[in-house]
Amino acid sequence: MIDIDAFLSGCLPAVRSWVEQLGGDRAALAFDADPLTAVDLLDRDVQRMPFNEFETDDWIALHTDLTALVLVVLMQTYGGRCRARMDESLPTGWEPVVDVVGPDVEPRVIAPMTLVHEHLVPVPQRLPRLMEAVARQATG
């Protein structure tokens, strides 16, 4: 059985720590109130990363961090609820998905890992574009 709450318990602290490390207490407090306030700060950090030197573990870490950011944004900004969707084709056998009800009252299921992957390949895209894609999926 998958304990999605245990999985999620690490997402918010990880992203908040990243924000605090880059922007200090003020940035972390702003993030607490609205996670989208951290997008530009995190984007600057991602754009400075030496992608040509990245190894597999570096890509996995970046993918994980950005997936956590998307999960936090979907839950806090768009009122999403996270759950596990079983998928035997994945190494873990499951993936986190977020159920969101858009302004048109239509339910949507968003797979943050897939969404982030689309914005990491072939070279990481800008985080504001990732957040635009998140908004499009959440609101239709």
N, C-alpha and C positions, 0 to 999 in steps of 0.2 A: 504494500500500500504506500502511496506517495503522500507525504505530509506537506501540502502546498504552503501551509502557514510557516513551517520551518524553512522552506525554500525562500519564501518572501521575506522572512525576518532579516535576511542578510542584504537584500537589495537596497532599501532606503539608507541604512547606515553606510554601506559601501559608497553610494553616490554622494551622500552628504559629506563623508570624509574626504572624497576627491575634491568636492567643491571647497570645503574648508581649507584643505591643503593649498589650493591655488589662490583663494580669495579671502581667506581669514573668516573670523566670526561673523562679520557683517554679511558676507556672501552666503554663509551657511544659514543665517537667520532668514535672509531673503528667500533662499531655496526652500526652507521649511514652510514659508507662507505660499510660495508659488514656485514649483520646480522649474518652470520655464525661464525664470530669471537667471538660471545658471547656464543656459545654452551657449551664450557668447563666450563666457569664461572657459567652458569645457571645449568649445570649438577651437579657441586659440591654442589650448593645450594639445588637442589632437593634431592640429595642423603643424605643430612643431615636432611631432614624433618622427624619428628616423625610419620611415617605412622600408627603405631599401636595406636596412640592417635587421629588420624583424625576422624572428624565427617563429616556428609554429606556436610556441608557448606565448609569444608576444601577441600574435593575432588572436589567439583564444582569449587572452586576458582583455584585450581591447573589445572583442565581441561581447564578452561577458559584462564588462562595465557598461557598454552602450545598451545592451539588452536590459540591464538593471535600470538605466535611465529611462528607457522607453516604458518599462513596467511601471515605474513610479509616476511618470507623466500620465499614462493611461488611467491609472487608478486615482490619482489625486486631482488631475485636471478634468478628466472626462468621466469620472465616476465608475470606472471599470471594475470588474471583479475577476480576479485571476483564478484559474483552475488548471489542472493537468489534463492534457489530451494524450492518450496513449498512441504511440507510433513506433512500431517495432523496427522500422527502418533507421531509427536514430540510435546512436550508441547508448543513450540512457534509457531508451524504450518509451520515452514520453517527452513532451515539450510543454512549456507554459503557454497558455493562451489567455487572452483577456476578452471577456464579454462586455460589450459597450452598447448602450442604447443611444442611437443618434438623435438629433433634434427632430427628425422625421418619425421618431418612435419605432424605427426599424432596428432590430437587434443585429449586431455585428460581432464577428469573432476575429480577433486580430492575433496573429502569431508574431510576437516581438522578435524572436530569434531570426525568423525568416526576413522580416522587415529590415532588421539591422544588417543581415548578410547582404541583402540587395544593395545596401548603401556602403558596404565595405569593399565590394568587388567591382572593378579590379583594384582601384585605389580608394581609400576612404573619402567619401564625399563630405561636404560641409554639414555640420550638425543642424543648422537652421533648415536645410533641405530635408534632413531626416525628420525633424519636427513637423515640417509641412506635410510630409507623407503620413506621419502619425495622425495629424489633424484630419487629413483627407479620409483616412480609413475610419477614424472615429466618428466623423460627422457626415460622411457621405459626400 
